[in-house]
Amino acid sequence: MSSLVSLVFNIELSLIIAIVTSFVLGFLLLLIKVPNTDYSRKIAETKNTIAVCFFICTALFYTTLRYSGIPDYEMFASLMMFVVTAISSAILSFSLINLLDENHIDGDKFYLNVGLVAALSFLLVKSFWWDEGWMRTAVMIGCIVLFIIQCVSHIITFNSVYIKSRHQIEQYYDDEEDQKLKWIRFCYAIMMLTQMFVLVYMLFPMGWMKVYTFFYSLFMLYFCANFISFLGSHKLLLDAFAYKTLSGQDLMEKLARNRRKNAAKDPDEAVRDINDNEFRRLERSLARWVEEKRYCEYDRSREEIAKELHTSKEVLHMYFATRKGVDFRTWRTELRIEEAKRMLLENRDMSTHIIGELAGFSDRANFHRQFVKLVGCSPKQWRESGGNPAQF
């Protein structure tokens, strides 16, 4: 098996492929233009940071190739590949976390993290030239332990930020648009698995590291392709993260500030009067909206829905929280399910998938999941039972 690997893969060839791949991808990312707005700034920063990461990988791959021919070159290449994964995991983790929440990790912590990783990486490579002994082993073990700690801490941080970001998406979009955010989590999982898998290859015989180097090029290509695809549809995050989700208290303060001229009147009473008037208008708009079955339209943001109702998304959010005791999306989902239940019985020859779309569900799996959750049976069972699922 080892001879077959040596025949198919060559460490120098794998490094050349990695050099070309990382450089081309980094250069390509720099050429991609992102709209120069306040809301797209962090996406542009993420793009440029990933590009710089690929250029750093290019330099490290090239440095590894330059030392080709030295004694124990396979071991040297393994150490350099470990350095590549340690540095890139720190930079790419920061990039994706920053994409979700730019305030979670400040620049000083990022530079300190990358600087520390770079210093330890230099010490690790330097130890290669030392005589074999306990110091060389201690440096290797210490770097591996710190690498694992770094990866675990980044994974925990990313997961926390990801959950928070999904909540922001849920508060902004009335459909389950947060599903589109899952690509970031999936790419991050692939990235961290690829980065940490270097430890497995370091345990293999030296000849196997060339295989990992080759597949690392494929990983960079996959990661970059997914990120470029995301850049083509980044409006989702720009819309949702451009606004802070306001709580009821925030709205109260906002309304109170706008009406400070009414100093003679009690501020709390003024706010209550404003809310009552706005809520009454909103109730009339909602009645017309339901009568026209506008709830069957999907892929609409809460801001767009609020404009149709002649209000703001903050007022809409507060109305449902204080008057309905349920969030807007849940309320609208219930309307959609009721519409689907009716259509399933009246249009028995129509596919349940089509009915789900007509009722306002853009995703088939989500339609089935919500129907079972609210009705207690599947759309098919509802239809077959004639609207009497108790028999199941």
N, C-alpha and C positions, 0 to 999 in steps of 0.2 A: 504493500500500500504506500509506504514511504517513497519507494522508487517511482510509483505512478505520480505522486504529488510533485516530486522533483522534475518529472518529465513534463507535466502540464504547467506547473507554476515555477517561476524563477524569481528570486527575491529582487534582483535588479529590474526585471521586467515589471513586477508588481509595483515597485517604487516609481518607475517611469509612468505607469498608468495612473498612479495616485497623484503624481506631480501634475500631469496634464489635466486630470479631472478636477482637482481642487483649484488650480489656477483658472481654468476656463469658467468654472461655476462661480468663483469669486468675481471675476471680471464681468460675467453676465449679470450678476446681481447688482453690481455698481451701475451698469448701463440702464437698468430698469428704473423708470421715472415714477415717482409717487407724487400725487398732488400735494403742493406745498401749502398745506393748511394747518391750523393748530391741532385739529383732530387727527390728522394723518401723520403728525410728527413722530409719534412713537413707532408707527409702522415703518417709516423711513429709517428711524434709528435701528430698529431690529434688523431690517434688510442690510444696512451698512455694517452692523456688528457681525452678522453672519458672514458677509463677504470678507471682512477682515479676518475672521476665524479661518476661513478657507485659505486665505493668503498665508497665514501663520502655519497652517498645515503644509502648504506648498514648501515653505522655507524649511520646515523640519524634515519633510520627505527628501528634499534636495540635499540637506546636510547628511542624512543617513546614506544616501546614494554616493556621496563624495568619499565616504570612508570605506567604500567597497574594496575588499581585498585584504583588510587588516585581519590579524588573528582573531578568532572567535567573533567573526562578523555577524553570524546569525544571532548571537547573544546581544551584540550591540544594536542590531536592528530591532530586536524584541524590546530592549529598553527604550529605544526611540519611539517605537509604536505605543508603548505605555505612556510616554510623555505626550504624544499626540492626543491620545484619548483623555488624559487628565486635563490638559489645557482646553481642548475643544468641548469637553463635557461642562466645564465651568462657564465658558463663554456662551455656548448654545443654551444652557439652562437659564442663564441670566437673560438671554435674548427672548426666549419664549415666556418667561415669567414677566418680563418688562412689557411684552406685547399684551398680556392680560391685565397687568396692573403696574403702571410705570412708577407708582409711588411706593411699591412694596420693598424694592431693593434700591437704595440710593447709589450714586456713582462711586462714592468713596468705598463702600463695602465691596462693590464689584471689582474695582481696581486693586483693592487690598487682597481679595480672594485670588484674582488672576496673578497678581505679583507674587503671592506666597506659593502658588502652584508652580510658577515659573522658577522661583528660587530653589524649591525642592527638586524640580525636574533637572535643573542645572547640577545640583549636588548628586543626584542619582546618576546622571551621565558621567559626571566626573569620577564617581566611584568605580566606574568600569575600568579605569586605568590603574586603580589601586591593586595592590597585591591581595590575593584572596585571604580573607580573615573575618573576624567577628564584626569589625567596623563596616565592611562592605555588606555583609549579611544584614546587619542592623539597619543600615540605610535603606536597603531593599524592602525589608519587612515594614519599616516605619512608613515608607512612601506608599506601600500597598494599603496599609491600615488607614492612613489619612485619605487615600483615594476612595476607599469604601465609605468612610465617614462623610466625605464631601458629597458623594453620590446619593447617599441615604438622606442627608440633610436637604439637598436640592429636590429630591423626590417629595419629601414631606412639604417643603415650601411650595412647590408647584401644585401639589394636590390642594393645598389650602387656598391658593390664589385661584385655581381653576373652579373650585366650588363657589367662591365669591363671585367670579365672573359669570358663571352660569346663572346665578341669582340676578345679576344685573340684566342679562339677556331676558330672563323671564319677566322682569319688571317692565321691560321696554316693549317687547314684542308680545302680541296677543296670541300668536301661534307658538308651537314648540320649535322655535327657531334655534333654541339652545342646542338642538341636535347637531346643527352645523358646526358648533364649536368643538365637537368631539374629535375632529381631525387633529387638533392641536394636542390633545391628550394622547391620541394614538401615535402621532409622530414622536411625541416626547418619550412614550414608552419604548418605541422602537429604538430611539436614540440612546436611551440609557441602557437598554439591553445590549446594544451593539458596543457601547463604550465599556461596560463592565465585563463583556465577554472576552476582552483582551486578557483578563486574569486566567481564564480557562486555557487560552492558547499558550500562555506563558508556562503552564504546567506540561504542555505537550512537548514532544521532542522538538529541537530547534527548527527543524525543517518545515514545521507547520505554520510558523508565523507568516511566511510568504502568502499562505492562503488567506489568512486574516487581513493582511495588507490589501490584497486584491478585493476582498469583499467589503473592506472599508471604503473603497472607491465607489462600489455599488451603493453603499449606504449614503454617501455624500450626494450621489446623483439622485437617489430616491428622496432624500430630505429636501434637497433644493427644488426638485420638481414639484413636490407638494407645497412648498412655500410659495413658489411662483404661481401655482394654481390658486392659492389663497389670495395672493395680491390682486388677482383678476376679479375677485369677488369680495374685497375687503370692506365693502359698504356696511355689511352686517355689524362688524365690530365698531366701525366709525360712528354709526348711528347710535348704537347702544351705549358705548363708553363715552360718547361726547357729552352725555347728560348724567348728572348724579340723580339717583332715585331719591325723591324727596319723601320724607316721612310726614305724617300728619302734623307733627309739631313744626317741621320746616315750613309747611304750607301756611300754618297759622302765623308764623313769624313773617313770612313773605307778604301775606295779606295785610297784616298789621302795619308793616312798614309803608305799604302803599297807601294806607288810609290814615296816616298820622296827622293829616290836616284836620281830621275830625276830632280835635283834641277835646272839645266840649263833651263828646259822647264817650261812654265807657268803651275802651278798646276791645275788651272781650265781647261785649254786646254787639259792637259793630261787626266784628268778625263773624259772630253767629248769624247776624242779619244777612251779611254777604253770602255766607254759606247757604242759608235757607233759600235766598233768591236764586243763586246759581244752581242749587240742587233741584229746585222746582223747574227751572228751564231745562236742566239736563234730563229730568224725568220725562218731560214732554218730547224731547228729542229722541230719547231712548225708545219711547213708545212708537214713534214713527219709524225708527230704525228697525225695530223688531217686526213691525207690520210689513215693511218692505223686504224683510228677510235678508237684510244686509249682513247678518251674522254668518251667512253661507259663503261669504267671500273670504278667501284665505291669503296668506302671505301679506298681511297688512300690519304695520307697526301700530303701537298704541297711540303714537303721536298723530298718525294719519286718521285713526278712528276718532280721536278726540276732536280733530278739525271738522270731521263730518258731523259731529255732535255739537259743534260750535262751543267747545270748551277747551280746557287744557288737559294734558294727561295727568297732571298733578291733582286737579279737581276730580277727574274721573276716578283716579286711584283712591282718593279720600272718600268719595261718595260710596263706592262699593265697600270700603273698609268700615265706614261708620253707619251706613244705612242698610246695606245688604248683608253685611257680615261675611262676605265672601269676595274673593278677588275677581276681577273682570274676566280673566281667561276661564276660570272655572264656571262662571255664570254663562259665558257664551258657549262653552263646550256642552253644557246641559241643554241649551237651545238647539245646538247642532244634533245632539243625540235624539232629541224629541222629533226633530225633522226627519232624521234617518229612520226612526221607528215607523213614522207615518209612511214614508216612501217605500220602505221594505214590504209593507202590506199592500200598498196600492199599485206597486210596480213589481209584480212577482217574477216577471221575465227579465228584469234588469239585474245586471251583476251587482253584487254587494260592494265591490270595489268602486264601481261607477257611482253608486248611491252615496258612498262615503265621500267621494269628491264633490258631488252635487250638494251634499250637506255642509261642506266646508273644510273637509280634512284633506290636506295635500299629501299626507303620508298614510299608506294603507295600514301599516302596523299600528300607528297611533290611533286610527279609527277603531280597529278591532280591540285594542287595549282599553280605550276609553269606553267603548260600548259595553264590554264585559264588566268593567268597573262600576258603571252606573246602572246597568240593566240587570246584570247577574247572569247573562248568557251571551253567546256569540250572535252576531247579526243573522247568520244562517239559522240558528236555533230559534231566534225570535220569529223569523219568517215562517219556518216550518210549523211552529206552534200556533200560528195565527195570532200572535200577540199575547199568548198565555204561556210564558216560560216555566210556570210552576211544575209542569209535567216532567221537566228534565231533572 
